[in-house]
Amino acid sequence: KIVDKKVAKRTAIQETVIDPVRSYNEILVIGGKSTVRTVYTIPQFTIPDDKILVIELVEKNGGRHQTIRVENSDIVAAKVINELKIK
């Protein structure tokens, strides 16, 4: 989702949810002490300088959550993949 970078008290917050277009190696259950790599593709978009992209990973029936904050400068510096080769 895309959210405001700085939010003052008593200010309306606007969020835009972005759903993945495709996924590769999407796993719903990950065993303990294991590693999994999943690739998600999302539509091309532009983030204003006063907003950030927030990626949230939530544990089902648990309390552990991971949040990744991506700024516009990170996306501009990212490598473009024109063709995703999936075997």
C-alpha positions in Angstrom: 0.0 0.0 0.0 1.1 3.6 -0.5 0.9 5.8 2.6 1.9 9.3 3.7 5.5 9.6 4.9 4.7 11.9 7.8 1.4 12.0 9.5 0.5 14.9 11.9 -1.9 14.3 14.7 -5.6 14.6 13.8 -4.9 14.4 10.1 -6.8 12.2 7.7 -4.7 9.4 6.3 -5.0 8.2 2.8 -3.9 4.7 1.8 -3.9 3.1 -1.7 -3.7 -0.7 -1.7 -1.8 -2.3 -4.6 -2.5 -5.9 -5.4 0.2 -8.1 -7.1 -0.4 -8.9 -10.8 1.6 -12.2 -10.8 3.6 -14.2 -8.4 6.3 -16.8 -8.7 6.9 -19.6 -6.1 4.1 -18.3 -3.9 4.1 -20.3 -0.7 1.3 -20.1 1.9 2.9 -22.2 4.6 6.6 -21.9 5.5 8.1 -24.5 7.9 10.1 -23.5 10.9 13.8 -22.6 10.4 13.4 -22.7 6.6 14.0 -20.1 3.8 11.7 -19.4 0.9 12.0 -16.8 -1.9 8.9 -15.5 -3.6 8.7 -13.0 -6.4 5.7 -10.7 -6.7 5.1 -8.4 -9.7 3.0 -5.2 -9.2 1.7 -2.7 -11.8 4.0 0.1 -12.7 3.2 3.2 -10.7 4.7 6.5 -9.4 5.1 7.5 -5.8 5.1 11.2 -4.9 8.0 12.3 -2.8 5.8 12.8 0.3 4.6 9.1 0.2 6.2 5.7 0.7 5.4 2.1 -0.4 4.7 -0.1 2.6 5.0 -3.9 2.2 3.5 -5.9 5.1 4.1 -9.5 5.9 1.7 -10.9 8.5 1.9 -14.2 10.4 -1.3 -16.1 10.3 -2.8 -16.7 13.8 0.3 -15.1 15.3 1.7 -11.8 16.5 4.8 -11.4 14.4 4.5 -8.9 11.6 7.2 -7.5 9.2 7.0 -4.1 7.6 9.2 -2.9 4.7 9.2 0.8 3.8 10.3 1.7 0.3 10.8 5.3 -0.8 10.5 6.7 -4.3 14.3 7.0 -4.6 14.7 3.2 -3.9 12.3 2.4 -6.8 14.0 4.8 -9.2 17.3 3.1 -8.5 15.8 -0.4 -8.9 16.8 -2.7 -11.8 14.1 -3.1 -14.5 13.2 -6.7 -15.5 11.8 -6.7 -19.0 11.1 -10.4 -19.2 10.5 -12.7 -16.2 11.7 -16.2 -17.3 9.8 -18.8 -15.3 10.5 -22.4 -15.8 
